[in-house]
Amino acid sequence: MNKSGLSRQDVTAANKAAWDASAPFHETGPEWQALLKAAAEPGFSVFDATMTKALGALDLTGRRAVQIGCNNARELLSLAAFGAIPAAGIDQSERFLDQGRRLAAAAGQAPALITADIYDLPEGIGTFDLVLITIGVLNWMPDLSRFFEIVASLMSPGAQLVIYETHPVMEMFDPDAERPHEPSFSYFRTEPQVQDAAITYDGQDHGAGATSYWFLHTMGEIVTSCARAGVRIDSLQEFGHSNREPEYDIYAGRAAQIPMCFILTATREV
């Protein structure tokens, strides 16, 4: 039981419902059509310059990859541009995975897209050479220690883990606040933020949605949970740009610059 008063199962079920409800906002209109078209092009990738550089520095040729919290699999499919094999994606939302299957068909790829609560995976998924975690996944996790134990269990000996996430310091700020450059939340907050707005990442207000729970984690908790799960941390890079919704761009390019995102890479010991 966490400080929301709900069990881990209740939290993940609520978040699943919220993401299923948000899926229709992301599969209509010109942006979705452009994504479908782009997926069919050689070298398809939705990664920004920071992630492109980080992935390009790794030898991913022939490595079987799984993405945890893969949403509609656009990033999983993008790994093929770096020589990796997009083998599997795991997400709670079947509706987003349906979008992923359409994108995969357009790209001529066939990853296994698995609908599952990460805390309750089906048997037989196997292990992989690369595990990818990107923007926002960690904040949906009520139990970070257990999460990283499961991540490690999906890694073959010598496998690499790449995390591209929002920096915990930026999570202290609310771009919609009256004074957006003053911290709105404690860095050490442990109770979840309860959200009732529709979950979108296009910077637009789509009204009310299903209730969801967002958990803040310190960098110390992230790094420690990862290391204790049995993987060796190779690097931690912090950046002064946002990889979140466009409203967070107001925190970039300032003289007193806060860290806004990070890339952590780690290796499962042989």
GISULRA-V732864 format. One record per residue. N is the residue number from 1. RES is the residue in one letter. PSI is psi in whole degrees, 0 to 359 (* if undefined). Layout:
n: {N N}
res: {RES RES}
psi: {PSI PSI}
//
This chain:
n: {1 2 3 4 5 6 7 8 9 10 11 12 13 14 15 16 17 18 19 20 21 22 23 24 25 26 27 28 29 30 31 32 33 34 35 36 37 38 39 40 41 42 43 44 45 46 47 48 49 50 51 52 53 54 55 56 57 58 59 60 61 62 63 64 65 66 67 68 69 70 71 72 73 74 75 76 77 78 79 80 81 82 83 84 85 86 87 88 89 90 91 92 93 94 95 96 97 98 99 100 101 102 103 104 105 106 107 108 109 110 111 112 113 114 115 116 117 118 119 120 121 122 123 124 125 126 127 128 129 130 131 132 133 134 135 136 137 138 139 140 141 142 143 144 145 146 147 148 149 150 151 152 153 154 155 156 157 158 159 160 161 162 163 164 165 166 167 168 169 170 171 172 173 174 175 176 177 178 179 180 181 182 183 184 185 186 187 188 189 190 191 192 193 194 195 196 197 198 199 200 201 202 203 204 205 206 207 208 209 210 211 212 213 214 215 216 217 218 219 220 221 222 223 224 225 226 227 228 229 230 231 232 233 234 235 236 237 238 239 240 241 242 243 244 245 246 247 248 249 250 251 252 253 254 255 256 257 258 259 260 261 262 263 264 265 266 267 268 269 270}
res: {M N K S G L S R Q D V T A A N K A A W D A S A P F H E T G P E W Q A L L K A A A E P G F S V F D A T M T K A L G A L D L T G R R A V Q I G C N N A R E L L S L A A F G A I P A A G I D Q S E R F L D Q G R R L A A A A G Q A P A L I T A D I Y D L P E G I G T F D L V L I T I G V L N W M P D L S R F F E I V A S L M S P G A Q L V I Y E T H P V M E M F D P D A E R P H E P S F S Y F R T E P Q V Q D A A I T Y D G Q D H G A G A T S Y W F L H T M G E I V T S C A R A G V R I D S L Q E F G H S N R E P E Y D I Y A G R A A Q I P M C F I L T A T R E V}
psi: {133 184 356 347 3 154 165 321 320 318 311 326 319 317 324 313 321 319 321 320 333 342 318 335 343 11 26 162 179 329 319 318 322 323 317 317 316 324 334 353 148 142 20 129 135 3 145 179 324 312 324 317 317 315 324 337 350 151 96 4 122 2 130 124 144 139 129 126 53 353 238 19 10 323 320 312 329 337 337 331 344 11 354 164 111 92 322 150 140 129 152 333 108 328 322 324 329 319 319 323 323 319 319 319 319 326 353 31 162 61 154 118 112 120 113 149 125 333 354 63 146 158 155 11 326 193 165 165 343 131 128 132 128 197 119 346 314 328 348 359 114 340 93 325 312 323 312 332 319 319 311 326 341 358 128 160 129 358 154 147 131 123 124 105 163 139 137 331 320 335 348 345 149 109 344 1 161 322 82 342 3 140 135 340 148 139 332 15 134 334 146 156 127 124 139 0 153 137 114 164 32 6 8 153 115 19 197 154 190 150 134 166 126 125 131 135 137 162 324 318 319 308 316 316 321 311 319 342 353 19 149 122 124 321 153 112 136 144 156 28 161 141 22 198 155 336 340 353 343 344 358 157 30 155 317 81 129 155 136 336 170 158 122 131 143 163 137 124 143 *}
//
